Amino acid sequence: MTVRRVVPNIRSEAVRESREFYGLLGFEEVMNHGWIMTLASPAVPAAQISVTTGDRTAPVDADMSIEVDDVDAAYAVMRESGAEIVHPLQDEEWGVRRFFVRDPGGRVVNVLGHR
C-alpha cells in the first residue's frame, strides 16, 4: 500500500478563527462539512490541516488522518498485527472508506481512502 498524504486533525470550537489564522500562513479551505474543515496549501495541495469540532460518525476523535491507496489492505495489516481497532472499517456518506486504529503511544489514527 502507498501513503498519499498525512493530515493532522486539530480539535477546535473556533473553526472560523482557525480558518483565518491558518489562512495567514497560506492555507485555503478545500472541504467543509460543518464538523470538519480541511485547509490546504494552494502550492502543495497535499500539505493539509483538518480542523474538527468532533467526529460525527466515529466514537472518538482522531489525532491524524493517513490517506492510503488501499484502505482494505491497511485494515487487514492492522488487524493481523493485533493493533487496537478503535472504529471498524466502513464507508462514510461523505465519500471515504475508513477505520480508526490506536498507535503504540495511544494516539488515534484515521486511516482512509477516497471512494
N, CA, C and O atoms as CSV, one atom per row, in Angstrom:
chain,resi,resn,atom,element,x,y,z
A,1,MET,N,N,0.844,-1.174,0.000
A,1,MET,CA,C,0.000,0.000,0.000
A,1,MET,C,C,0.886,1.233,0.000
A,1,MET,O,O,2.039,1.182,0.430
A,2,THR,N,N,0.345,2.336,-0.482
A,2,THR,CA,C,1.084,3.583,-0.600
A,2,THR,C,C,0.383,4.675,0.201
A,2,THR,O,O,-0.838,4.816,0.137
A,3,VAL,N,N,1.159,5.442,0.951
A,3,VAL,CA,C,0.619,6.593,1.673
A,3,VAL,C,C,0.520,7.762,0.698
A,3,VAL,O,O,1.489,8.100,0.018
A,4,ARG,N,N,-0.642,8.366,0.640
A,4,ARG,CA,C,-0.859,9.510,-0.261
A,4,ARG,C,C,-0.666,10.840,0.459
A,4,ARG,O,O,-0.147,11.795,-0.119
A,5,ARG,N,N,-1.088,10.899,1.725
A,5,ARG,CA,C,-0.911,12.128,2.500
A,5,ARG,C,C,-1.161,11.830,3.970
A,5,ARG,O,O,-1.821,10.851,4.321
A,6,VAL,N,N,-0.628,12.682,4.809
A,6,VAL,CA,C,-0.841,12.618,6.250
A,6,VAL,C,C,-1.327,13.993,6.683
A,6,VAL,O,O,-0.717,15.009,6.351
A,7,VAL,N,N,-2.429,14.020,7.427
A,7,VAL,CA,C,-3.059,15.281,7.800
A,7,VAL,C,C,-3.262,15.319,9.313
A,7,VAL,O,O,-3.923,14.436,9.860
A,8,PRO,N,N,-2.704,16.331,10.010
A,8,PRO,CA,C,-3.025,16.463,11.424
A,8,PRO,C,C,-4.467,16.930,11.583
A,8,PRO,O,O,-4.947,17.765,10.817
A,9,ASN,N,N,-5.150,16.386,12.580
A,9,ASN,CA,C,-6.513,16.780,12.898
A,9,ASN,C,C,-6.469,17.623,14.163
A,9,ASN,O,O,-6.036,17.154,15.216
A,10,ILE,N,N,-6.915,18.860,14.057
A,10,ILE,CA,C,-6.871,19.795,15.171
A,10,ILE,C,C,-8.282,20.010,15.676
A,10,ILE,O,O,-9.154,20.436,14.919
A,11,ARG,N,N,-8.516,19.723,16.939
A,11,ARG,CA,C,-9.841,19.945,17.521
A,11,ARG,C,C,-9.959,21.407,17.920
A,11,ARG,O,O,-9.073,21.955,18.576
A,12,SER,N,N,-11.069,22.039,17.516
A,12,SER,CA,C,-11.271,23.454,17.820
A,12,SER,C,C,-12.748,23.789,17.733
A,12,SER,O,O,-13.440,23.349,16.814
A,13,GLU,N,N,-13.221,24.557,18.677
A,13,GLU,CA,C,-14.575,25.100,18.596
A,13,GLU,C,C,-14.559,26.446,17.873
A,13,GLU,O,O,-15.613,27.023,17.606
A,14,ALA,N,N,-13.362,26.942,17.556
A,14,ALA,CA,C,-13.199,28.238,16.884
A,14,ALA,C,C,-12.810,27.994,15.426
A,14,ALA,O,O,-11.716,28.364,14.999
A,15,VAL,N,N,-13.714,27.369,14.666
A,15,VAL,CA,C,-13.411,26.972,13.289
A,15,VAL,C,C,-13.143,28.189,12.403
A,15,VAL,O,O,-12.154,28.216,11.671
A,16,ARG,N,N,-14.004,29.180,12.464
A,16,ARG,CA,C,-13.822,30.373,11.632
A,16,ARG,C,C,-12.490,31.053,11.958
A,16,ARG,O,O,-11.746,31.444,11.059
A,17,GLU,N,N,-12.203,31.186,13.240
A,17,GLU,CA,C,-10.952,31.813,13.655
A,17,GLU,C,C,-9.739,30.978,13.225
A,17,GLU,O,O,-8.701,31.526,12.855
A,18,SER,N,N,-9.880,29.656,13.279
A,18,SER,CA,C,-8.789,28.772,12.831
A,18,SER,C,C,-8.557,28.929,11.332
A,18,SER,O,O,-7.412,28.973,10.883
A,19,ARG,N,N,-9.635,29.015,10.557
A,19,ARG,CA,C,-9.506,29.220,9.114
A,19,ARG,C,C,-8.754,30.522,8.838
A,19,ARG,O,O,-7.869,30.564,7.983
A,20,GLU,N,N,-9.107,31.574,9.560
A,20,GLU,CA,C,-8.432,32.862,9.384
A,20,GLU,C,C,-6.965,32.776,9.794
A,20,GLU,O,O,-6.096,33.286,9.088
A,21,PHE,N,N,-6.680,32.138,10.928
A,21,PHE,CA,C,-5.307,32.004,11.424
A,21,PHE,C,C,-4.433,31.262,10.421
A,21,PHE,O,O,-3.372,31.753,10.035
A,22,TYR,N,N,-4.881,30.066,9.993
A,22,TYR,CA,C,-4.080,29.278,9.060
A,22,TYR,C,C,-4.057,29.903,7.665
A,22,TYR,O,O,-3.138,29.652,6.885
A,23,GLY,N,N,-5.072,30.722,7.350
A,23,GLY,CA,C,-5.065,31.471,6.109
A,23,GLY,C,C,-3.900,32.460,6.056
A,23,GLY,O,O,-3.344,32.726,4.991
A,24,LEU,N,N,-3.543,32.996,7.218
A,24,LEU,CA,C,-2.387,33.894,7.282
A,24,LEU,C,C,-1.095,33.176,6.908
A,24,LEU,O,O,-0.128,33.809,6.484
A,25,LEU,N,N,-1.081,31.861,7.063
A,25,LEU,CA,C,0.097,31.055,6.710
A,25,LEU,C,C,0.001,30.494,5.294
A,25,LEU,O,O,0.868,29.731,4.868
A,26,GLY,N,N,-1.051,30.868,4.565
A,26,GLY,CA,C,-1.168,30.464,3.167
A,26,GLY,C,C,-2.114,29.319,2.895
A,26,GLY,O,O,-2.200,28.860,1.756
A,27,PHE,N,N,-2.832,28.835,3.906
A,27,PHE,CA,C,-3.783,27.747,3.700
A,27,PHE,C,C,-5.120,28.289,3.209
A,27,PHE,O,O,-5.523,29.398,3.561
A,28,GLU,N,N,-5.809,27.483,2.381
A,28,GLU,CA,C,-7.141,27.818,1.892
A,28,GLU,C,C,-8.088,26.653,2.152
A,28,GLU,O,O,-7.671,25.495,2.130
A,29,GLU,N,N,-9.353,26.954,2.397
A,29,GLU,CA,C,-10.348,25.915,2.647
A,29,GLU,C,C,-10.594,25.107,1.381
A,29,GLU,O,O,-10.845,25.666,0.313
A,30,VAL,N,N,-10.518,23.773,1.513
A,30,VAL,CA,C,-10.792,22.887,0.375
A,30,VAL,C,C,-11.961,21.947,0.645
A,30,VAL,O,O,-12.480,21.326,-0.282
A,31,MET,N,N,-12.384,21.833,1.914
A,31,MET,CA,C,-13.524,20.991,2.269
A,31,MET,C,C,-14.106,21.522,3.567
A,31,MET,O,O,-13.377,21.945,4.464
A,32,ASN,N,N,-15.436,21.496,3.657
A,32,ASN,CA,C,-16.072,21.901,4.903
A,32,ASN,C,C,-17.408,21.174,5.020
A,32,ASN,O,O,-18.336,21.423,4.250
A,33,HIS,N,N,-17.490,20.262,6.005
A,33,HIS,CA,C,-18.727,19.520,6.266
A,33,HIS,C,C,-19.411,20.016,7.540
A,33,HIS,O,O,-20.305,19.354,8.068
A,34,GLY,N,N,-18.993,21.166,8.025
A,34,GLY,CA,C,-19.572,21.691,9.253
A,34,GLY,C,C,-18.800,21.243,10.474
A,34,GLY,O,O,-18.339,22.080,11.250
A,35,TRP,N,N,-18.647,19.953,10.662
A,35,TRP,CA,C,-17.923,19.417,11.812
A,35,TRP,C,C,-16.446,19.165,11.506
A,35,TRP,O,O,-15.650,18.982,12.427
A,36,ILE,N,N,-16.075,19.152,10.230
A,36,ILE,CA,C,-14.675,19.027,9.832
A,36,ILE,C,C,-14.434,19.922,8.621
A,36,ILE,O,O,-15.200,19.931,7.657
A,37,MET,N,N,-13.345,20.667,8.711
A,37,MET,CA,C,-12.936,21.559,7.632
A,37,MET,C,C,-11.478,21.246,7.326
A,37,MET,O,O,-10.659,21.130,8.237
A,38,THR,N,N,-11.157,21.112,6.047
A,38,THR,CA,C,-9.777,20.868,5.650
A,38,THR,C,C,-9.243,22.077,4.915
A,38,THR,O,O,-9.892,22.632,4.029
A,39,LEU,N,N,-8.045,22.468,5.305
A,39,LEU,CA,C,-7.332,23.587,4.694
A,39,LEU,C,C,-6.111,23.017,3.994
A,39,LEU,O,O,-5.479,22.090,4.499
A,40,ALA,N,N,-5.777,23.566,2.836
A,40,ALA,CA,C,-4.633,23.074,2.068
A,40,ALA,C,C,-3.827,24.230,1.511
A,40,ALA,O,O,-4.328,25.342,1.344
A,41,SER,N,N,-2.576,23.942,1.229
A,41,SER,CA,C,-1.707,24.896,0.559
A,41,SER,C,C,-2.018,24.870,-0.931
A,41,SER,O,O,-1.999,23.793,-1.528
A,42,PRO,N,N,-2.305,26.006,-1.555
A,42,PRO,CA,C,-2.544,26.013,-2.998
A,42,PRO,C,C,-1.315,25.548,-3.786
A,42,PRO,O,O,-1.458,24.937,-4.845
A,43,ALA,N,N,-0.128,25.828,-3.287
A,43,ALA,CA,C,1.106,25.465,-3.986
A,43,ALA,C,C,1.446,23.989,-3.831
A,43,ALA,O,O,2.020,23.378,-4.733
A,44,VAL,N,N,1.083,23.413,-2.668
A,44,VAL,CA,C,1.364,21.997,-2.388
A,44,VAL,C,C,0.074,21.406,-1.814
A,44,VAL,O,O,-0.072,21.332,-0.594
A,45,PRO,N,N,-0.857,20.986,-2.663
A,45,PRO,CA,C,-2.186,20.577,-2.198
A,45,PRO,C,C,-2.206,19.450,-1.161
A,45,PRO,O,O,-3.169,19.343,-0.401
A,46,ALA,N,N,-1.180,18.620,-1.112
A,46,ALA,CA,C,-1.148,17.542,-0.122
A,46,ALA,C,C,-0.750,18.049,1.262
A,46,ALA,O,O,-0.877,17.312,2.240
A,47,ALA,N,N,-0.271,19.293,1.367
A,47,ALA,CA,C,0.033,19.905,2.666
A,47,ALA,C,C,-1.280,20.424,3.236
A,47,ALA,O,O,-1.801,21.445,2.787
A,48,GLN,N,N,-1.811,19.713,4.233
A,48,GLN,CA,C,-3.157,20.000,4.723
A,48,GLN,C,C,-3.231,19.958,6.238
A,48,GLN,O,O,-2.388,19.368,6.913
A,49,ILE,N,N,-4.265,20.601,6.744
A,49,ILE,CA,C,-4.644,20.579,8.158
A,49,ILE,C,C,-6.158,20.411,8.179
A,49,ILE,O,O,-6.867,21.062,7.412
A,50,SER,N,N,-6.657,19.538,9.058
A,50,SER,CA,C,-8.106,19.436,9.253
A,50,SER,C,C,-8.444,19.976,10.638
A,50,SER,O,O,-7.801,19.634,11.630
A,51,VAL,N,N,-9.457,20.817,10.682
A,51,VAL,CA,C,-9.957,21.391,11.936
A,51,VAL,C,C,-11.320,20.768,12.176
A,51,VAL,O,O,-12.186,20.803,11.302
A,52,THR,N,N,-11.515,20.196,13.364
A,52,THR,CA,C,-12.755,19.492,13.655
A,52,THR,C,C,-13.353,19.929,14.984
A,52,THR,O,O,-12.634,20.233,15.935
A,53,THR,N,N,-14.670,19.954,15.032
A,53,THR,CA,C,-15.372,20.215,16.286
A,53,THR,C,C,-15.711,18.905,16.994
A,53,THR,O,O,-16.245,18.913,18.103
A,54,GLY,N,N,-15.401,17.787,16.354
A,54,GLY,CA,C,-15.687,16.462,16.893
A,54,GLY,C,C,-16.207,15.574,15.782
A,54,GLY,O,O,-17.028,16.003,14.971
A,55,ASP,N,N,-15.737,14.347,15.739
A,55,ASP,CA,C,-16.124,13.436,14.663
A,55,ASP,C,C,-17.578,13.043,14.814
A,55,ASP,O,O,-17.983,12.580,15.880
A,56,ARG,N,N,-18.363,13.216,13.783
A,56,ARG,CA,C,-19.804,12.928,13.848
A,56,ARG,C,C,-20.146,11.479,13.539
A,56,ARG,O,O,-21.279,11.060,13.778
A,57,THR,N,N,-19.199,10.696,13.014
A,57,THR,CA,C,-19.547,9.319,12.635
A,57,THR,C,C,-18.660,8.278,13.304
A,57,THR,O,O,-18.722,7.101,12.951
A,58,ALA,N,N,-17.836,8.690,14.262
A,58,ALA,CA,C,-16.968,7.748,14.971
A,58,ALA,C,C,-17.062,8.028,16.473
A,58,ALA,O,O,-17.430,9.130,16.879
A,59,PRO,N,N,-16.732,7.035,17.290
A,59,PRO,CA,C,-16.884,7.200,18.737
A,59,PRO,C,C,-15.827,8.083,19.390
A,59,PRO,O,O,-16.009,8.521,20.527
A,60,VAL,N,N,-14.737,8.350,18.697
A,60,VAL,CA,C,-13.651,9.180,19.221
A,60,VAL,C,C,-13.144,10.094,18.106
A,60,VAL,O,O,-13.465,9.904,16.933
A,61,ASP,N,N,-12.355,11.078,18.491
A,61,ASP,CA,C,-11.723,11.957,17.518
A,61,ASP,C,C,-10.331,11.423,17.196
A,61,ASP,O,O,-9.601,10.999,18.091
A,62,ALA,N,N,-9.972,11.445,15.931
A,62,ALA,CA,C,-8.637,11.005,15.515
A,62,ALA,C,C,-7.645,12.151,15.663
A,62,ALA,O,O,-7.988,13.318,15.473
A,63,ASP,N,N,-6.408,11.796,16.006
A,63,ASP,CA,C,-5.338,12.784,16.128
A,63,ASP,C,C,-4.741,13.134,14.776
A,63,ASP,O,O,-4.232,14.238,14.581
A,64,MET,N,N,-4.803,12.197,13.848
A,64,MET,CA,C,-4.299,12.436,12.499
A,64,MET,C,C,-5.011,11.512,11.532
A,64,MET,O,O,-5.595,10.501,11.920
A,65,SER,N,N,-4.948,11.886,10.256
A,65,SER,CA,C,-5.512,11.062,9.192
A,65,SER,C,C,-4.392,10.679,8.235
A,65,SER,O,O,-3.535,11.495,7.895
A,66,ILE,N,N,-4.417,9.428,7.813
A,66,ILE,CA,C,-3.470,8.937,6.821
A,66,ILE,C,C,-4.276,8.384,5.660
A,66,ILE,O,O,-5.007,7.405,5.808
A,67,GLU,N,N,-4.136,9.021,4.498
A,67,GLU,CA,C,-4.804,8.531,3.298
A,67,GLU,C,C,-3.888,7.535,2.607
A,67,GLU,O,O,-2.720,7.825,2.348
A,68,VAL,N,N,-4.427,6.360,2.310
A,68,VAL,CA,C,-3.671,5.306,1.622
A,68,VAL,C,C,-4.392,4.932,0.331
A,68,VAL,O,O,-5.571,5.236,0.151
A,69,ASP,N,N,-3.671,4.273,-0.554
A,69,ASP,CA,C,-4.288,3.883,-1.823
A,69,ASP,C,C,-5.149,2.633,-1.689
A,69,ASP,O,O,-5.986,2.378,-2.555
A,70,ASP,N,N,-4.969,1.840,-0.622
A,70,ASP,CA,C,-5.750,0.613,-0.426
A,70,ASP,C,C,-6.099,0.469,1.051
A,70,ASP,O,O,-5.380,-0.183,1.808
A,71,VAL,N,N,-7.208,1.082,1.451
A,71,VAL,CA,C,-7.602,1.081,2.854
A,71,VAL,C,C,-7.964,-0.321,3.338
A,71,VAL,O,O,-7.773,-0.626,4.515
A,72,ASP,N,N,-8.479,-1.178,2.463
A,72,ASP,CA,C,-8.804,-2.543,2.873
A,72,ASP,C,C,-7.536,-3.321,3.227
A,72,ASP,O,O,-7.524,-4.079,4.197
A,73,ALA,N,N,-6.479,-3.141,2.451
A,73,ALA,CA,C,-5.196,-3.792,2.748
A,73,ALA,C,C,-4.632,-3.259,4.060
A,73,ALA,O,O,-4.113,-4.030,4.867
A,74,ALA,N,N,-4.727,-1.949,4.281
A,74,ALA,CA,C,-4.233,-1.360,5.525
A,74,ALA,C,C,-4.991,-1.927,6.724
A,74,ALA,O,O,-4.393,-2.223,7.758
A,75,TYR,N,N,-6.305,-2.077,6.583
A,75,TYR,CA,C,-7.128,-2.635,7.654
A,75,TYR,C,C,-6.703,-4.078,7.963
A,75,TYR,O,O,-6.577,-4.457,9.128
A,76,ALA,N,N,-6.487,-4.864,6.926
A,76,ALA,CA,C,-6.064,-6.258,7.117
A,76,ALA,C,C,-4.716,-6.318,7.836
A,76,ALA,O,O,-4.532,-7.133,8.740
A,77,VAL,N,N,-3.780,-5.467,7.442
A,77,VAL,CA,C,-2.456,-5.445,8.071
A,77,VAL,C,C,-2.575,-5.076,9.549
A,77,VAL,O,O,-1.941,-5.706,10.396
A,78,MET,N,N,-3.374,-4.070,9.865
A,78,MET,CA,C,-3.530,-3.641,11.257
A,78,MET,C,C,-4.206,-4.719,12.094
A,78,MET,O,O,-3.804,-4.957,13.233
A,79,ARG,N,N,-5.216,-5.369,11.551
A,79,ARG,CA,C,-5.877,-6.452,12.293
A,79,ARG,C,C,-4.928,-7.609,12.535
A,79,ARG,O,O,-4.873,-8.153,13.638
A,80,GLU,N,N,-4.165,-7.996,11.490
A,80,GLU,CA,C,-3.215,-9.098,11.644
A,80,GLU,C,C,-2.125,-8.776,12.655
A,80,GLU,O,O,-1.612,-9.676,13.319
A,81,SER,N,N,-1.767,-7.511,12.778
A,81,SER,CA,C,-0.714,-7.115,13.711
A,81,SER,C,C,-1.188,-7.130,15.156
A,81,SER,O,O,-0.371,-7.109,16.077
A,82,GLY,N,N,-2.503,-7.167,15.362
A,82,GLY,CA,C,-3.048,-7.127,16.708
A,82,GLY,C,C,-3.280,-5.716,17.225
A,82,GLY,O,O,-3.611,-5.535,18.397
A,83,ALA,N,N,-3.111,-4.712,16.365
A,83,ALA,CA,C,-3.342,-3.324,16.773
A,83,ALA,C,C,-4.803,-3.143,17.185
A,83,ALA,O,O,-5.691,-3.837,16.691
A,84,GLU,N,N,-5.030,-2.212,18.086
A,84,GLU,CA,C,-6.392,-1.947,18.559
A,84,GLU,C,C,-7.172,-1.156,17.508
A,84,GLU,O,O,-6.836,-0.013,17.197
A,85,ILE,N,N,-8.199,-1.773,16.979
A,85,ILE,CA,C,-9.096,-1.094,16.046
A,85,ILE,C,C,-10.117,-0.348,16.906
A,85,ILE,O,O,-10.886,-0.966,17.643
A,86,VAL,N,N,-10.120,0.967,16.808
A,86,VAL,CA,C,-10.981,1.813,17.626
A,86,VAL,C,C,-12.336,2.024,16.971
A,86,VAL,O,O,-13.350,2.188,17.651
A,87,HIS,N,N,-12.342,2.019,15.634
A,87,HIS,CA,C,-13.567,2.223,14.854
A,87,HIS,C,C,-13.438,1.337,13.621
A,87,HIS,O,O,-12.459,1.460,12.885
A,88,PRO,N,N,-14.393,0.450,13.375
A,88,PRO,CA,C,-14.244,-0.525,12.282
A,88,PRO,C,C,-14.273,0.104,10.890
A,88,PRO,O,O,-14.742,1.226,10.698
A,89,LEU,N,N,-13.766,-0.644,9.948
A,89,LEU,CA,C,-13.753,-0.221,8.544
A,89,LEU,C,C,-15.184,-0.033,8.053
A,89,LEU,O,O,-16.024,-0.920,8.198
A,90,GLN,N,N,-15.448,1.134,7.472
A,90,GLN,CA,C,-16.777,1.400,6.933
A,90,GLN,C,C,-16.723,2.515,5.905
A,90,GLN,O,O,-15.792,3.320,5.878
A,91,ASP,N,N,-17.746,2.541,5.061
A,91,ASP,CA,C,-17.912,3.603,4.079
A,91,ASP,C,C,-18.683,4.734,4.733
A,91,ASP,O,O,-19.688,4.510,5.407
A,92,GLU,N,N,-18.201,5.950,4.525
A,92,GLU,CA,C,-18.863,7.139,5.061
A,92,GLU,C,C,-19.656,7.811,3.939
A,92,GLU,O,O,-19.263,7.755,2.774
A,93,GLU,N,N,-20.755,8.434,4.290
A,93,GLU,CA,C,-21.614,9.091,3.299
A,93,GLU,C,C,-20.913,10.241,2.595
A,93,GLU,O,O,-21.349,10.663,1.524
A,94,TRP,N,N,-19.838,10.753,3.173
A,94,TRP,CA,C,-19.125,11.889,2.581
A,94,TRP,C,C,-17.951,11.465,1.704
A,94,TRP,O,O,-17.060,12.267,1.424
A,95,GLY,N,N,-17.951,10.194,1.268
A,95,GLY,CA,C,-17.055,9.780,0.187
A,95,GLY,C,C,-15.747,9.117,0.554
A,95,GLY,O,O,-14.866,8.987,-0.296
A,96,VAL,N,N,-15.596,8.693,1.803
A,96,VAL,CA,C,-14.377,7.979,2.175
A,96,VAL,C,C,-14.724,6.617,2.754
A,96,VAL,O,O,-15.836,6.392,3.231
A,97,ARG,N,N,-13.764,5.725,2.705
A,97,ARG,CA,C,-13.813,4.428,3.383
A,97,ARG,C,C,-12.723,4.524,4.420
A,97,ARG,O,O,-11.592,4.869,4.077
A,98,ARG,N,N,-13.017,4.228,5.698
A,98,ARG,CA,C,-12.027,4.471,6.745
A,98,ARG,C,C,-12.210,3.574,7.946
A,98,ARG,O,O,-13.246,2.939,8.138
A,99,PHE,N,N,-11.151,3.549,8.753
A,99,PHE,CA,C,-11.181,2.919,10.070
A,99,PHE,C,C,-10.241,3.697,10.973
A,99,PHE,O,O,-9.382,4.438,10.493
A,100,PHE,N,N,-10.402,3.530,12.282
A,100,PHE,CA,C,-9.515,4.163,13.257
A,100,PHE,C,C,-8.731,3.064,13.958
A,100,PHE,O,O,-9.270,2.005,14.282
A,101,VAL,N,N,-7.448,3.333,14.188
A,101,VAL,CA,C,-6.577,2.404,14.892
A,101,VAL,C,C,-5.744,3.204,15.897
A,101,VAL,O,O,-5.392,4.356,15.644
A,102,ARG,N,N,-5.433,2.583,17.039
A,102,ARG,CA,C,-4.639,3.261,18.064
A,102,ARG,C,C,-3.164,2.905,17.868
A,102,ARG,O,O,-2.815,1.733,17.723
A,103,ASP,N,N,-2.298,3.931,17.864
A,103,ASP,CA,C,-0.863,3.668,17.717
A,103,ASP,C,C,-0.268,3.303,19.079
A,103,ASP,O,O,-0.954,3.438,20.092
A,104,PRO,N,N,0.987,2.844,19.134
A,104,PRO,CA,C,1.576,2.421,20.408
A,104,PRO,C,C,1.634,3.520,21.467
A,104,PRO,O,O,1.684,3.220,22.660
A,105,GLY,N,N,1.629,4.782,21.054
A,105,GLY,CA,C,1.652,5.883,22.012
A,105,GLY,C,C,0.271,6.319,22.477
A,105,GLY,O,O,0.145,7.252,23.270
A,106,GLY,N,N,-0.773,5.643,21.983
A,106,GLY,CA,C,-2.137,5.950,22.397
A,106,GLY,C,C,-2.885,6.896,21.486
A,106,GLY,O,O,-4.057,7.187,21.728
A,107,ARG,N,N,-2.230,7.386,20.436
A,107,ARG,CA,C,-2.900,8.292,19.503
A,107,ARG,C,C,-3.842,7.513,18.589
A,107,ARG,O,O,-3.572,6.372,18.216
A,108,VAL,N,N,-4.945,8.155,18.241
A,108,VAL,CA,C,-5.915,7.532,17.347
A,108,VAL,C,C,-5.644,8.027,15.919
A,108,VAL,O,O,-5.587,9.228,15.655
A,109,VAL,N,N,-5.481,7.063,15.015
A,109,VAL,CA,C,-5.169,7.370,13.623
A,109,VAL,C,C,-6.362,6.973,12.747
A,109,VAL,O,O,-6.840,5.840,12.802
A,110,ASN,N,N,-6.825,7.918,11.946
A,110,ASN,CA,C,-7.886,7.696,10.968
A,110,ASN,C,C,-7.203,7.271,9.670
A,110,ASN,O,O,-6.513,8.074,9.042
A,111,VAL,N,N,-7.386,6.030,9.269
A,111,VAL,CA,C,-6.800,5.529,8.019
A,111,VAL,C,C,-7.918,5.484,6.992
A,111,VAL,O,O,-8.953,4.857,7.218
A,112,LEU,N,N,-7.707,6.155,5.855
A,112,LEU,CA,C,-8.807,6.309,4.912
A,112,LEU,C,C,-8.358,6.224,3.464
A,112,LEU,O,O,-7.179,6.356,3.134
A,113,GLY,N,N,-9.339,6.000,2.627
A,113,GLY,CA,C,-9.178,6.065,1.190
A,113,GLY,C,C,-10.430,6.691,0.613
A,113,GLY,O,O,-11.530,6.483,1.124
A,114,HIS,N,N,-10.263,7.454,-0.447
A,114,HIS,CA,C,-11.424,8.063,-1.102
A,114,HIS,C,C,-12.057,7.074,-2.061
A,114,HIS,O,O,-11.358,6.343,-2.762
A,115,ARG,N,N,-13.380,7.053,-2.091
A,115,ARG,CA,C,-14.119,6.159,-2.985
A,115,ARG,C,C,-14.387,6.850,-4.296
A,115,ARG,O,O,-14.999,6.264,-5.189
